[in-house]
């Protein structure tokens, strides 16, 4: 059995070995149950004892340890349970304040408990409630001195030699483990710092990249403009060849594309609807089965509510039905355009040139009366003129887009610009994430940066649990079945724990502990969204010690990790302060 | 007429002018009680035809007495006078001929007298009806509604065929005991969630629209102030006035209804008015078997009723300490953790409980291996501090291939059958299930065989049992129970035995636990939800699935008090409320109330937040810990009260009318009560934000606040007692002595050898007395002299301790001596005299005579003067007298009061 001072609880604490050494010398002089640091109160010259907190109250020394509580602070009974009721947990009554007459006096116990010398081991105080109750409390009093009266025939032999030896052995193991854990922590801290530095470097590089992309975009824009200008000039020339690329032709293309696009979207929506219908049917089947098979007397308000809700739902007239005819129409619409169905685009494409002719009628019809060479001259002059007018904003530029789409050079230039834009956005996002990551709370000294996304697993009860640092917690039934999300990491907290340390030291113990909060996991049937409190204590390796579901879907994970070794609550405060200074800088 | 019994026949004339013979037996008992039994000749003789070739019994069900009664108190009295006349017969008996009964012939009626005063009239209004058997006239199927749950028009049975046959009222039994003039209050008839003084169910002034109903059922979220049926049934009623207490025990296990009508008589000009109470009882089937008990006080009546149905089983000490329960502690580690946390927070507790989820797939007797891999290790940890574990085992057995228990149940043919003679299959926690038929002796034997330690895995001797769902609860059955035409052992239909069912299962478990290993002889603990008259012999009950609300806290008090009235006082409600999350204030107040339930257990539903007292934080944790520790310090007095219940049949917590039967003003009060015979009077705060309560004092005695000794006096008045959250309104009545143990320990088992504090609360006359009962708190040695029973008296300036244990046979002398030896070192460490007379002021030493652990024969005393309305008190310091020995402490002055206060 490993004995640790921490197990003694609030009232009990171990005495340092220096004091223990003192104890030896003063041993014979002290009344039973008195620790060396209180020895001075029990030295008497006149055979009277003064209550420690109320020195004015003096009793014959023979009443010390006579198994009757005389002092309001219990100091006259260091070696018995007679004053054990002197606690705020006792229902108040006049006589519980000995020596007082309904006037409140200092009733706080003057002594921390019954002092067990525990020769061969570490001395400790045990609660007065546990003195002479017939139980050998070896975890505190390995010498069995708490049961000297042999109540009910109990005999507690001195086990300090064995327990002390075992404790020393364990203590050595623990010390070694502790050292290894601290070393591990150093490594983790090193890794965390390294990652942080890396991140900072990445941010610097990212900033430069962003600047680079920004510059590239400017260049690409300029290039695009230039290419477009060139192409437009070329187009206007070729346009004059009357190759039937009029406004209507453009419209036709646009309409065709648009229709195809709409049809695609429609088909996607239809597919989605069908999926949804399938899901709704599946759900309705589930619910009607629930309604058929649930037990109305099974005292579960959630089930009852669900069934009631289903009945209401089923009774409601729905407006979301559709007919087969409507469905057939939809299928018809969905067919590819062609001579058989939809719009036969080919028909319209056939008359393109005429359309183009009428499109340019205002200018071109006049020229048809002129001789050929003149027509050419006029044509080219008119084109130049029109281009000038367009360039100067006098005429609207009707043809540009449709026509430039075909230009490989423009495409190339635009793509180059778009690519640059995308690169920039990516780089900016990456930078933003990195910057956010840098300021994100990674726990004390940012050490959890080293454990980020690292997962550890453990089997408890019927589940396999997994904890991924800074990410999520999950459970999975051993008997099979899917993983259930028990929450995603939200923030750090601290909590004061006061647990006994099991032998082997795999427990939270007593003190301020780092807590990782995981929230908004999968919703519970008839309960809240799952959440997990991960409470961390020092251990060499990352491991889950214990998982408990204290309430429905509220989990508590006790986890060992080297990341919190040597961490103290106050240290964290200091660290926090530092962090905020850094932030300001 | 012979041997104290009259036998006769009641003739029922039907509409067909046919005469139905109903054999009648009236028995005049030793105790002065009268038993009236009516059967039906045709069915006795089996002279009827059952439809559809049914194999069920032809007789009316006549075995309820075999279950409910102990067999004691049934001896007929030798009559001193028997006078048979033309129109009536008169019988007179009793030690001073104080009892007489007049039986009139036409119409049939019985009048019962005590001391020449008419107390009870049976069938005054000629309502008596015994629905005899008739052949069924087959009708078209459409009219054969098989709705068994349809409410029945009470009172006059109709000659309409559909009522008396197909609707299951194949045999109404009907009568009407009626109090004489001025029985305005009737009590009893648990289990119902209403006031202690029963309300009217009919008539113009009626409070309810239906009679009090008995049909044990798993009621979901029961309503308060309602005569609806709950989980248990005790058809025993007390009618009380300031001079007499009359009991009626209607021994019938079928569905039963009781109507209560109160009528004002002679109120002309507002003078001399009084109230008559008429009750009307009817049951679905079975023979009629009524006991009428005429007594002069509730205590006397309790004794007579207990003589018939048995006394409270003396529990182990742990059973009356604090229990920590929750649906569910989810693993053995969880249990061990809660156990450690109680110690860490210095709050005592004795028992931790496991609800359903400890089982593998709801299979009782099989641990869930994943979550409870090491039950023995868990039990050992609990045992280190003498703590216990209680696990749930219900009567439904999962119907699953390969589950050994169900396979045995079926192969041995021990399950309840359906009407076709196949094993009844229903739905409960495990899903498809069968039900053990504990009416069957072979089933009980088999059940017994499942519990020995070498058979039941993962269980050691500190494990006890909780029987739930034994109404029985069947999720898919009519009214969440079994079909009434199910068939039990002996071919009795379920309808005949329904209300007994819970008790038979409780009984089987109780007996299965009596001896789990050779040589082990410890008192079993089994908690039950369903019960019947007689269940008090088997263990404790609780009031089922209540809610975390203030009204439910308030309702728990009359419910627990009423259990005491009806002879089953080991009762409590779920502290904190089962459904829902109590506010911290409500939970704290509930602990303060629960510390005064005979059965003190906190429990919570699986959907609630954790609420172990240490989780609430200050000041709540501290206040709850105080309540728990107060319970522990008073355990000696509670145990003494249990002893009184176990020997006298009296309630453990007692209502105002019960303690002050002559004070009419207190007859309606059911929110304050006394603990045993200690004179401790408590009125728990049951309202949100409550700052004070008004405590009604019936008598002239002075009462003293438990925590300040503040005095209250004035009979027939209410007195305001302040009660902030950290205060329990608890008074000590002058004239009483009670015992405590002031040292706090981790569990009651660890207090066994701690010294006592005696609190002597002097009455107006300067005197006081009280009792203390002690035994080993676990074995049956107390039945063989292994106990200490002391009477303490204070008067004439001295306090004396005298032995009041009964003499033991020579065979048992050794056990007695051995027990006294183990208690030899157990002393009285302190005597507190509250309301100490002035004459004690200045006295610093008292004389101690008798066995003491120290020499010298004196002890010192300190005196504390009265001030600010608080009484004076004195403390005798460490007289060190032995608790099991005769002694006296002489104060050296006359302490008898001369009206100093």
Interface residues (C-beta under 8 A of the other chain):
Chain A: X9 X10 X66 X67 X68 X70 X81 X82 X84 X85 X87 X88 X89 X90 X91 X92 X93 X94 X95 X96 X98 X99 X101 X102 X127 X129 X130 X133 X134 X135 X151 X152 X295 X296 X297 X298 X299 X460 X461 X462 X478 X498 X499 X500 X526 X527 X546 X548 X549 X550 X551 X552
Chain B: X218 X220 X221 X330 X331 X333 X334 X337 X340 X343 X344 X346 X347 X368 X370 X371 X384 X385 X386 X427 X473 X475 X476 X480 X545 X606 X607 X608 X609 X610 X622 X625 X626 X627 X629 X630 X633 X706 X707 X708 X709 X728 X742 X743 X744 X745 X746 X750 X751 X752 X753 X754 X755 X757 X822 X829 X830 X832 X862 X864 X865 X867 X868 X870 X873 X875 X877 X878
